[in-house]
Amino acid sequence: MQTEQQSEQLLGLLAQRLDLGTSEQDTARTLFRQCWQILEADTRSSVSLLQGERNEEVWRGCIVWLLKSIPGLIRRSAPADSKEPPAGLPLSEILNACHINLISFFKELPIVLNKVKPQLLEATNSTEDFEAVLKLREWQETLVSLQNIANKYKDLFWNVQRSSSTPKQPLLRAGWLTFLLLKAQLLPGFPDLVSCMELLVCVMNLFVASSTLFPEQLHELQSSSPAAIDANSKFNTLKALAQQARLDYGKAKELMPQIEARFRALLESCAFSWVPTPLPDNIPHSQAAVLETCCVLHLQGLVDTPQHLTDLVLSLDQAYQTYYMQQGEIDEREFLLNDFGALASPRQVAGAILPAAAQAMAAAAAATNTAPTSASPAAVHATG
């Protein structure tokens, strides 16, 4: 009884978010029950690929995501008086409703799809390659890369901010949210690792450019990246970040103006009382004699004033929430505090098409010439 109630609640969420009509809801419910019965029957089989396990929460999430993602299973429709499409039902919302995580979902999804595929092919009257339609390989490889990027971000953040007096946790979140928003604006849905890392170091440089580097912090940065000191004895913050991330500084420098322009637009859209309106074209850095930031916007107080930083985090988080509910699938904010590294080792099942996530992790590490690392505990948990 409880299982049936939970399934009905999840199907109700699907119907609400996709604005399904009565016939579409009936179709979704019928397909759900048919897929569920197939999985139940398989667990009773002595040759079960599911090896007798009853992963009911994961089953629910997998089936509902397949129903809403495979074209032709249920028709998406908007209200007659609506000028915009429904916000949809992101995968992360399905996972939350089922109380499961990304690791469980992506390890079990290929297995579930392998078992219910004949039923779904019959329902769509097609012979499509559902793995390709759903972009399962791209999804899992991208998520593994994203975990690698999040780990690298936290390592770089700690190297730069170790001696800073700025509250660490808000600044960590501000940088990650800015990266996610600009990634959504500038990069394709399944971006390559190097493009993401180039964007990341430029975003980090934006916040360094609006910081005051005290002598101890500047000395540590100079000591860790002596090659970033130019002929005029100025410390180049972008060059230091690019070198630590093992990226091409020239490409990062070329990208910096575009990233700065996007960040300027984000700040202006937030309409903070402490941000000049309009923003000047050029705000010199107070430490221009010793720093080269490759930026023209140095907004004093953005990072160094705790309330300003809090305001920024709240606004960026709301902007990302809006994007995620309208266009997103995965809530990428979770990667900042959770470790989804196990996505690199999905269950191996005969006949299932599994993404080559382990190869993606190796390629990600090779692309940055560094092995994936865990976040520094101090960087993640510090509050000031």
C-alpha positions as CSV (number, residue, x, y, z in Angstrom):
1,M,0.0,0.0,0.0
2,Q,2.8,2.4,0.9
3,T,4.6,1.7,-2.3
4,E,1.5,2.4,-4.4
5,Q,0.8,5.6,-2.5
6,Q,4.4,6.8,-3.1
7,S,4.2,5.9,-6.8
8,E,0.9,7.8,-7.1
9,Q,2.4,10.9,-5.4
10,L,5.3,10.8,-7.8
11,L,3.0,10.4,-10.8
12,G,1.0,13.3,-9.5
13,L,4.1,15.5,-9.4
14,L,4.8,14.4,-13.0
15,A,1.3,15.4,-14.1
16,Q,1.4,18.7,-12.3
17,R,4.8,19.8,-13.5
18,L,4.2,18.8,-17.1
19,D,0.6,20.0,-17.2
20,L,-0.7,16.6,-18.3
21,G,-4.3,16.2,-19.4
22,T,-6.5,13.3,-18.1
23,S,-5.7,11.0,-21.0
24,E,-2.0,11.7,-20.7
25,Q,-2.1,11.0,-17.0
26,D,-3.8,7.7,-17.7
27,T,-1.1,6.8,-20.2
28,A,1.7,7.7,-17.8
29,R,0.0,5.6,-15.0
30,T,-0.5,2.6,-17.3
31,L,3.1,2.7,-18.6
32,F,4.4,3.1,-15.0
33,R,2.5,0.0,-13.8
34,Q,3.6,-2.1,-16.8
35,C,7.3,-1.2,-16.2
36,W,6.9,-1.8,-12.5
37,Q,5.5,-5.3,-13.1
38,I,8.4,-6.1,-15.5
39,L,10.9,-5.2,-12.8
40,E,9.0,-7.1,-10.1
41,A,8.9,-10.2,-12.3
42,D,12.6,-9.9,-13.0
43,T,13.5,-9.9,-9.3
44,R,11.7,-13.2,-9.0
45,S,13.7,-14.7,-11.8
46,S,16.6,-17.0,-10.9
47,V,18.6,-15.3,-13.7
48,S,17.7,-11.7,-12.7
49,L,20.0,-9.0,-13.8
50,L,18.9,-7.1,-10.8
51,Q,20.1,-10.1,-8.7
52,G,17.0,-10.2,-6.5
53,E,17.3,-6.7,-5.3
54,R,14.1,-4.6,-4.8
55,N,15.4,-1.0,-5.3
56,E,11.8,0.4,-5.3
57,E,12.8,4.0,-4.6
58,V,15.3,3.9,-7.5
59,W,12.8,2.1,-9.7
60,R,10.3,4.9,-9.2
61,G,12.8,7.6,-10.1
62,C,14.1,5.7,-13.2
63,I,10.6,5.0,-14.6
64,V,9.3,8.5,-14.1
65,W,12.4,10.1,-15.6
66,L,12.1,7.8,-18.6
67,L,8.4,8.6,-19.0
68,K,9.0,12.3,-19.0
69,S,12.2,12.2,-21.1
70,I,11.5,9.8,-24.0
71,P,9.6,11.6,-26.8
72,G,6.3,10.0,-27.7
73,L,5.6,8.2,-24.4
74,I,3.5,11.1,-22.9
75,R,2.7,14.3,-24.7
76,R,3.8,17.6,-23.0
77,S,1.1,20.2,-23.2
78,A,0.7,23.7,-21.8
79,P,-2.5,25.4,-20.6
80,A,-4.5,27.0,-23.5
81,D,-3.9,30.5,-22.0
82,S,-0.2,29.9,-21.3
83,K,2.4,31.8,-23.4
84,E,5.3,29.8,-21.9
85,P,6.0,26.1,-21.7
86,P,5.6,24.4,-18.3
87,A,8.8,24.5,-16.2
88,G,9.1,20.8,-16.4
89,L,10.3,18.3,-13.8
90,P,14.1,18.3,-13.4
91,L,15.8,15.0,-12.5
92,S,17.0,16.3,-9.2
93,E,13.4,17.0,-8.2
94,I,12.5,13.4,-9.0
95,L,15.4,12.2,-6.9
96,N,14.4,14.3,-4.0
97,A,10.8,13.0,-4.2
98,C,12.1,9.4,-4.2
99,H,14.8,10.1,-1.5
100,I,17.6,8.8,-3.7
101,N,20.8,10.3,-5.0
102,L,22.6,10.7,-8.3
103,I,24.9,7.8,-7.7
104,S,22.0,5.3,-7.0
105,F,20.1,6.7,-10.0
106,F,22.8,6.5,-12.6
107,K,24.0,3.1,-11.5
108,E,20.6,1.6,-11.8
109,L,19.1,3.5,-14.7
110,P,20.9,1.5,-17.5
111,I,19.7,-1.7,-15.8
112,V,16.1,-0.6,-15.5
113,L,16.1,0.7,-19.1
114,N,17.5,-2.6,-20.4
115,K,14.6,-4.5,-18.8
116,V,11.7,-2.2,-19.8
117,K,13.0,-1.1,-23.2
118,P,10.8,-3.6,-25.1
119,Q,7.7,-2.2,-23.4
120,L,8.8,1.4,-24.1
121,L,9.6,0.6,-27.8
122,E,6.1,-0.8,-28.2
123,A,4.5,2.2,-26.5
124,T,6.4,4.6,-28.9
125,N,6.0,2.3,-31.9
126,S,9.6,3.0,-32.7
127,T,13.0,1.3,-32.9
128,E,14.9,4.3,-31.5
129,D,18.1,3.9,-29.6
130,F,16.9,5.2,-26.2
131,E,20.4,5.4,-24.8
132,A,21.3,7.9,-27.5
133,V,18.0,9.8,-27.3
134,L,18.4,10.2,-23.5
135,K,22.2,11.0,-24.0
136,L,23.0,8.7,-21.1
137,R,26.7,8.6,-22.0
138,E,26.9,12.4,-22.3
139,W,25.1,12.8,-19.0
140,Q,27.2,10.5,-16.9
141,E,30.5,11.7,-18.4
142,T,29.5,15.3,-17.9
143,L,28.6,14.6,-14.3
144,V,31.9,12.9,-13.6
145,S,33.7,15.8,-15.1
146,L,31.6,18.2,-13.0
147,Q,32.7,16.4,-9.9
148,N,36.3,16.7,-11.0
149,I,35.8,20.4,-11.6
150,A,34.2,21.0,-8.2
151,N,37.1,19.2,-6.5
152,K,39.6,21.3,-8.4
153,Y,37.7,24.5,-7.7
154,K,37.8,23.8,-3.9
155,D,41.5,23.1,-4.1
156,L,42.2,26.3,-6.0
157,F,40.0,28.2,-3.7
158,W,41.8,27.1,-0.7
159,N,45.2,27.9,-2.3
160,V,44.1,31.5,-3.0
161,Q,42.0,32.2,0.1
162,R,44.0,30.4,2.8
163,S,45.2,33.6,4.4
164,S,42.2,35.8,3.5
165,S,40.0,37.2,6.2
166,T,37.0,36.9,3.9
167,P,34.3,34.5,5.2
168,K,35.2,31.3,3.3
169,Q,31.9,29.6,2.9
170,P,29.9,32.5,1.3
171,L,32.8,33.3,-1.0
172,L,33.1,29.6,-2.0
173,R,29.4,29.5,-2.9
174,A,29.4,32.8,-4.7
175,G,32.2,31.6,-7.0
176,W,30.5,28.3,-7.7
177,L,27.1,29.9,-8.4
178,T,28.6,32.4,-10.7
179,F,30.4,29.6,-12.6
180,L,27.2,27.6,-13.0
181,L,25.2,30.6,-14.2
182,L,27.9,31.7,-16.8
183,K,28.4,28.0,-17.9
184,A,24.6,27.9,-18.6
185,Q,24.9,31.1,-20.7
186,L,28.1,30.5,-22.6
187,L,28.8,26.7,-22.9
188,P,26.8,23.9,-24.6
189,G,24.7,21.5,-22.6
190,F,27.5,18.9,-22.4
191,P,30.6,21.1,-22.3
192,D,34.2,19.8,-22.5
193,L,36.3,19.8,-19.4
194,V,38.9,22.3,-20.6
195,S,36.3,24.9,-21.5
196,C,34.8,24.6,-18.1
197,M,38.1,25.0,-16.4
198,E,39.0,28.1,-18.4
199,L,35.6,29.6,-17.4
200,L,36.2,28.6,-13.8
201,V,39.6,30.3,-13.4
202,C,38.2,33.5,-15.0
203,V,35.3,33.5,-12.5
204,M,37.7,32.9,-9.6
205,N,39.8,35.8,-11.0
206,L,36.8,38.1,-10.9
207,F,36.5,37.6,-7.1
208,V,40.3,38.0,-6.5
209,A,40.1,41.2,-8.6
210,S,37.5,42.6,-6.2
211,S,39.5,41.6,-3.1
212,T,42.0,43.3,-1.0
213,L,45.1,41.1,-0.8
214,F,46.8,41.6,2.5
215,P,50.6,41.3,2.7
216,E,50.6,37.8,4.1
217,Q,48.1,36.5,1.4
218,L,50.0,38.3,-1.4
219,H,53.3,36.8,-0.2
220,E,51.9,33.3,-0.1
221,L,50.4,33.7,-3.6
222,Q,53.7,35.0,-5.0
223,S,55.6,32.2,-3.3
224,S,53.3,29.5,-4.8
225,S,53.3,31.0,-8.3
226,P,56.6,32.9,-8.8
227,A,56.2,32.7,-12.6
228,A,53.1,34.9,-12.3
229,I,55.3,37.9,-11.3
230,D,56.0,40.1,-14.4
231,A,58.9,42.2,-15.3
232,N,57.4,45.2,-13.4
233,S,57.2,43.0,-10.2
234,K,53.4,42.9,-10.5
235,F,51.7,39.7,-9.5
236,N,49.3,38.5,-12.3
237,T,46.4,36.8,-10.5
238,L,44.8,35.3,-13.6
239,K,48.2,33.9,-14.7
240,A,48.7,32.3,-11.3
241,L,45.3,30.7,-11.3
242,A,45.8,29.4,-14.9
243,Q,49.2,27.9,-14.0
244,Q,47.8,26.2,-10.9
245,A,45.0,24.8,-13.0
246,R,47.5,23.8,-15.7
247,L,45.6,25.8,-18.3
248,D,46.8,28.0,-21.2
249,Y,47.1,31.5,-19.7
250,G,46.7,33.1,-23.2
251,K,43.4,31.5,-23.7
252,A,42.2,32.5,-20.2
253,K,43.3,36.1,-20.8
254,E,41.4,36.2,-24.1
255,L,38.3,34.9,-22.4
256,M,38.5,37.2,-19.4
257,P,36.7,40.3,-21.0
258,Q,33.7,38.2,-22.0
259,I,33.4,36.7,-18.6
260,E,33.8,40.1,-16.9
261,A,31.0,41.5,-19.1
262,R,28.7,38.7,-18.2
263,F,29.5,39.1,-14.5
264,R,28.8,42.9,-14.8
265,A,25.4,42.1,-16.3
266,L,24.7,39.7,-13.4
267,L,25.6,42.4,-10.8
268,E,23.5,45.0,-12.6
269,S,20.5,42.7,-12.7
270,C,20.7,42.2,-8.9
271,A,20.2,46.0,-8.4
272,F,22.1,46.1,-5.1
273,S,22.1,49.4,-3.3
274,W,25.8,49.2,-2.9
275,V,26.6,48.7,-6.6
276,P,27.0,51.9,-8.6
277,T,24.3,52.5,-11.3
278,P,25.4,52.4,-14.0
279,L,28.6,50.6,-13.3
280,P,31.7,52.6,-14.5
281,D,33.6,51.2,-17.4
282,N,36.7,51.0,-15.4
283,I,37.3,50.9,-11.6
284,P,41.0,50.8,-10.8
285,H,42.2,48.3,-8.2
286,S,43.5,49.9,-5.0
287,Q,46.6,47.7,-5.3
288,A,47.3,48.3,-9.0
289,A,50.9,49.1,-8.2
290,V,51.6,45.5,-7.2
291,L,48.7,43.5,-8.9
292,E,47.8,42.8,-12.5
293,T,44.3,41.3,-12.5
294,C,43.5,41.4,-16.3
295,C,40.2,43.0,-15.2
296,V,38.8,46.5,-15.5
297,L,36.1,46.1,-12.8
298,H,37.4,46.1,-9.3
299,L,34.4,46.5,-7.0
300,Q,35.6,47.3,-3.6
301,G,33.4,45.8,-0.9
302,L,32.0,43.0,-3.1
303,V,34.1,40.4,-1.3
304,D,35.5,42.2,1.7
305,T,32.1,43.3,3.2
306,P,30.3,40.3,4.6
307,Q,26.8,41.7,4.1
308,H,27.5,42.5,0.5
309,L,28.8,38.9,-0.1
310,T,25.7,37.5,1.6
311,D,23.5,39.6,-0.6
312,L,25.4,38.4,-3.7
313,V,25.1,34.7,-2.7
314,L,21.3,35.0,-2.1
315,S,20.8,36.7,-5.5
316,L,23.0,34.3,-7.4
317,D,21.2,31.4,-5.7
318,Q,17.8,32.7,-6.7
319,A,19.0,33.3,-10.3
320,Y,20.3,29.7,-10.5
321,Q,17.1,28.3,-9.0
322,T,15.1,30.1,-11.7
323,Y,17.3,28.7,-14.4
324,Y,17.3,25.2,-12.9
325,M,13.5,25.0,-12.7
326,Q,13.0,26.3,-16.2
327,Q,15.8,24.6,-18.1
328,G,17.9,22.4,-15.9
329,E,17.9,18.7,-15.2
330,I,20.6,18.3,-12.5
331,D,20.9,20.7,-9.5
332,E,24.7,21.3,-9.9
333,R,24.8,23.2,-6.6
334,E,25.0,19.8,-4.9
335,F,28.4,19.1,-6.3
336,L,30.0,21.8,-4.1
337,L,29.3,19.9,-0.9
338,N,28.6,16.3,-2.0
339,D,31.0,13.9,-3.5
340,F,29.5,12.0,-6.5
341,G,32.8,10.4,-7.5
342,A,31.2,6.9,-7.4
343,L,29.4,7.9,-10.7
344,A,32.7,6.7,-12.3
345,S,31.9,3.1,-11.5
346,P,28.4,2.1,-12.7
347,R,27.2,-1.4,-12.3
348,Q,28.2,-3.7,-15.2
349,V,25.3,-5.5,-16.7
350,A,25.2,-7.8,-19.7
351,G,23.2,-6.2,-22.5
352,A,23.0,-2.8,-20.9
353,I,24.6,0.2,-22.6
354,L,26.6,1.8,-19.8
355,P,28.4,5.2,-20.2
356,A,32.2,5.1,-20.1
357,A,32.3,7.2,-17.0
358,A,35.5,5.7,-15.8
359,Q,37.3,6.7,-19.0
360,A,35.7,10.2,-18.6
361,M,37.3,10.5,-15.2
362,A,40.7,9.5,-16.5
363,A,40.4,11.9,-19.4
364,A,39.3,14.7,-17.1
365,A,42.3,14.1,-14.9
366,A,44.6,14.0,-17.9
367,A,43.2,17.2,-19.4
368,T,44.2,19.2,-16.3
369,N,47.3,17.0,-15.7
370,T,46.1,16.4,-12.2
371,A,44.3,13.6,-10.4
372,P,40.9,14.2,-9.0
373,T,41.2,15.2,-5.3
374,S,39.0,15.7,-2.4
375,A,38.2,19.1,-1.1
376,S,40.3,20.5,1.6
377,P,38.1,20.2,4.8
378,A,39.2,23.7,5.8
379,A,38.0,25.2,2.6
380,V,34.6,23.5,2.7
381,H,33.8,24.0,6.3
382,A,35.5,27.2,7.3
383,T,33.1,30.1,8.1
384,G,35.6,32.9,8.4
